[in-house]
């Protein structure tokens, strides 16, 4: 019996940002040979009442929803002929719908801003909530059109203290393999705030190795995945600085930035961390937040 593939889910609301996310999701579904599911969520049934589909008095929000998913599906079929596409309209708030969809999806894709978001917001509220609470990977499609079309052939992965063979690492290797792209794995390190950069080593003192532990962590983090994906071109980078600043800057040369998010045990709460939060607001390319579930509270990421 053939195994049913988990779909890639994209949330739509008719905004330009969601159309861009739909295009990105369609391309991603083709790369990974996954079906695509287009989801629109709204409270219109609760406020306007359910009306038969044949009725000429259908609520305006229902008509809008049907038009949005129809346009999205047609857009996907024109862009990626042959891709399996399904649609759904659900009467609930968008964040709740996408969180529910994420429990059975390969990943959830959202635009960086939704319909009605204020123009000066860096990240829409739905994207932020879904990225912070999802039980599975979430990709927020960021970057201008030029950046999204550049196809730089590089995936960027940030490594923290909990990323030894983590879901984020495995996700990154899968992405790099599917795109035949270089995987740039970055681990940052920092000096003690009380240690001057140009301090002199006193007689009898050994110089402190700040970069060594970062290199060791990076090697351990990718060891298993690199062995399983020998075809992936791997760049190992250790840099002095904060992870949130280094990754944001390097995102300008990447097609996708991937960061892990450590989730506590029990009910899922708003857990992102400073690195993921900064990336979602300031990265210059799409950002994938990949959760890792643990019973212990999260600790700060190295170099955060």
C-alpha positions in Angstrom: 0.0 0.0 0.0 1.4 3.4 -1.0 2.1 5.8 1.8 0.2 9.0 1.7 2.5 12.0 1.6 2.0 14.8 4.1 1.2 18.0 2.2 2.9 21.3 2.1 0.3 23.8 3.4 0.2 27.4 2.5 -2.0 30.0 4.1 -3.7 32.5 1.8 -5.7 35.7 2.5 -5.6 37.5 -0.9 -2.7 39.8 0.0 0.3 40.3 -2.2 2.4 38.6 0.5 0.2 35.5 0.5 0.4 35.3 -3.3 4.2 35.4 -3.1 4.1 32.7 -0.4 1.8 30.6 -2.7 4.4 30.8 -5.6 7.2 29.9 -3.2 5.2 27.0 -1.8 4.4 25.7 -5.2 8.0 25.6 -6.2 8.9 24.0 -2.9 6.3 21.3 -3.3 7.7 20.4 -6.8 11.2 20.2 -5.4 10.1 17.9 -2.6 7.6 15.9 -4.7 4.8 16.8 -2.2 1.1 17.7 -2.7 0.2 21.3 -2.0 -2.8 22.3 0.2 -4.1 25.9 0.0 -5.9 27.1 3.1 -8.1 30.1 3.8 -9.5 30.8 7.3 -12.1 33.3 8.4 -14.8 33.8 11.0 -17.4 34.7 8.4 -19.8 31.8 9.2 -19.9 32.7 12.8 -20.9 36.3 12.1 -23.0 36.0 8.9 -24.4 32.5 9.3 -24.1 29.5 7.0 -25.9 29.9 3.7 -26.2 27.1 1.0 -23.6 27.4 -1.7 -26.4 27.8 -4.4 -28.0 30.8 -2.6 -27.7 34.2 -4.4 -27.4 35.7 -0.9 -24.1 34.1 0.1 -22.1 36.2 2.5 -19.6 38.5 0.9 -16.8 37.0 3.0 -17.6 33.5 1.7 -17.5 34.7 -1.9 -14.2 36.4 -1.2 -12.8 33.3 0.4 -13.9 31.1 -2.6 -12.3 33.6 -5.0 -9.1 33.7 -3.1 -8.5 30.0 -3.0 -9.7 29.6 -6.6 -7.2 32.3 -7.8 -4.4 30.6 -5.7 -5.1 27.2 -7.1 -5.2 28.5 -10.7 -2.0 30.4 -10.1 -0.3 27.2 -8.9 -1.6 25.2 -11.8 -0.2 27.8 -14.3 3.1 28.0 -12.5 3.6 24.3 -11.8 1.5 22.1 -14.1 1.0 18.6 -12.8 1.4 19.5 -9.1 -1.4 18.0 -7.0 -3.3 20.9 -5.4 -6.2 20.9 -2.9 -8.0 23.8 -1.2 -9.9 24.3 2.0 -11.9 27.2 3.5 -12.4 26.9 7.2 -14.4 29.0 9.7 -11.8 29.8 12.3 -9.1 32.4 12.8 -6.1 32.0 10.5 -3.5 31.3 13.2 -5.6 28.5 14.7 -6.3 26.9 11.3 -2.7 26.9 10.3 -1.5 25.5 13.6 -4.1 22.7 13.3 -3.0 22.1 9.7 0.6 22.0 10.8 0.1 18.9 12.9 -0.3 16.8 9.8 1.6 18.9 7.3 5.2 18.5 6.1 5.5 22.2 6.7 3.4 25.3 6.7 4.2 28.3 4.5 3.0 31.8 5.2 3.6 35.3 3.9 5.4 37.8 6.0 2.4 40.2 6.2 -1.3 39.5 5.8 -4.3 41.4 4.4 -5.0 44.4 6.6 -1.6 44.5 8.4 -0.2 47.9 9.0 2.3 48.9 6.3 5.1 49.6 8.8 4.8 46.2 10.6 7.9 44.1 10.1 6.0 40.8 10.5 2.3 40.0 10.4 0.7 38.7 13.6 -0.5 35.5 12.0 3.0 34.6 10.7 4.5 35.4 14.1 2.0 33.3 16.1 2.2 30.3 13.7 6.0 30.4 13.7 6.1 30.6 17.5 3.6 27.9 18.3 3.6 25.4 15.4 4.5 21.8 16.2 6.1 21.4 12.8 8.3 23.5 10.5 7.0 26.9 9.4 8.5 28.9 6.5 7.8 32.7 6.5 8.4 34.0 2.9 10.4 37.2 3.3 12.6 39.2 0.9 11.9 41.4 -2.1 11.0 40.0 -5.5 14.6 40.3 -6.7 15.9 38.3 -3.7 13.2 35.6 -4.1 14.0 35.2 -7.8 17.8 35.3 -7.5 18.3 31.5 -6.9 21.7 31.9 -5.2 22.1 28.2 -4.7 22.8 28.5 -0.9 21.0 27.3 2.2 21.9 29.0 5.5 21.7 27.1 8.8 22.3 28.6 12.2 23.7 26.2 14.8 23.0 26.5 18.6 23.9 24.3 21.6 20.9 22.0 21.1 21.4 21.4 17.3 23.3 18.1 17.4 21.5 16.1 14.7 18.4 18.3 15.4 15.3 18.5 13.3 16.6 21.9 12.0 19.8 20.2 10.8 18.0 17.4 9.1 15.6 19.9 7.5 18.5 22.0 6.2 20.2 19.0 4.6 17.0 17.9 2.9 16.6 21.4 1.5 20.1 21.6 0.2 19.8 18.2 -1.4 16.5 19.0 -3.1 17.9 22.2 -4.5 21.4 20.9 -5.3 22.6 23.9 -3.2 25.5 24.6 -0.9 24.7 24.4 2.8 26.4 27.1 4.7 26.3 26.0 8.4 27.2 28.9 10.8 28.0 28.7 14.5 29.0 31.9 16.3 31.2 32.5 19.3 31.9 35.5 21.6 34.7 36.6 23.9 34.0 37.3 27.5 32.7 40.9 27.9 35.5 41.5 30.4 38.2 40.4 27.9 39.5 43.2 25.6 39.9 42.1 22.0 43.5 43.2 21.9 44.5 42.1 25.4 48.1 40.7 25.8 48.7 37.3 27.2 50.7 37.5 30.4 53.8 35.3 30.9 52.7 31.8 32.0 49.1 32.3 30.7 47.8 30.3 27.8 45.6 32.2 25.2 41.9 31.3 25.5 40.4 29.4 22.6 37.0 30.9 22.0 36.5 29.6 18.5 37.4 25.9 19.3 34.2 25.0 21.1 32.1 26.5 18.3 34.0 24.4 15.7 33.5 21.3 17.8 29.7 22.0 18.2 29.3 22.6 14.5 31.1 19.4 13.6 29.0 17.4 16.0 25.8 19.0 14.9 26.2 18.0 11.2 28.1 14.8 11.5 25.2 12.4 11.1 23.3 14.3 8.5 26.5 14.9 6.4 27.2 11.2 6.4 23.6 10.5 5.2 23.8 13.2 2.5 27.3 13.0 1.1 26.1 14.8 -2.1 25.5 18.0 -0.2 28.2 20.6 -0.5 29.0 21.7 3.0 30.5 25.0 4.2 31.4 25.2 7.9 31.7 28.7 9.2 32.5 29.9 12.7 32.4 33.6 13.3 32.7 36.0 16.2 29.6 37.9 17.0 25.9 37.4 17.9 24.0 34.7 16.0 21.1 36.9 15.3 23.3 39.6 13.7 25.5 37.2 11.8 22.7 35.2 10.3 20.6 38.2 9.4 23.6 39.7 7.5 24.5 36.4 5.7 20.8 35.9 4.7 21.4 38.4 1.9 23.3 35.7 0.0 21.0 32.8 0.8 17.8 31.3 -0.7 16.6 30.1 2.7 17.6 30.7 6.3 16.9 27.8 8.8 16.9 28.2 12.5 15.8 25.8 15.3 13.2 26.7 17.9 13.3 24.8 21.2 9.8 24.0 22.4 9.0 23.1 26.1 7.1 20.0 27.0 3.4 20.0 27.6 1.1 22.5 25.8 3.0 24.5 23.2 3.5 28.1 24.1 5.0 31.1 22.4 8.6 29.9 22.1 10.9 31.5 19.5 14.1 32.7 21.0 16.0 35.8 20.1 17.7 34.4 17.0 14.5 33.2 15.4 12.7 36.3 16.4 15.3 38.6 14.8 15.4 36.4 11.6 11.7 36.5 11.2 11.7 40.3 11.4 14.9 41.2 9.5 16.1 38.4 7.3 16.5 39.2 3.6 15.3 35.8 2.4 12.6 33.3 3.5 13.1 31.9 7.0 12.3 28.3 8.2 11.7 27.9 11.9 12.0 24.2 12.8 10.9 23.2 16.3 12.6 20.7 18.6 10.5 19.4 21.5 11.9 18.9 24.9 10.7 18.7 28.5 13.3 21.0 29.8 13.2 24.8 29.5 15.2 26.3 26.6 18.5 27.9 27.2 19.8 30.9 25.2 21.4 30.1 21.9 25.2 30.4 21.7 26.2 33.8 20.6 22.6 35.1 20.7 
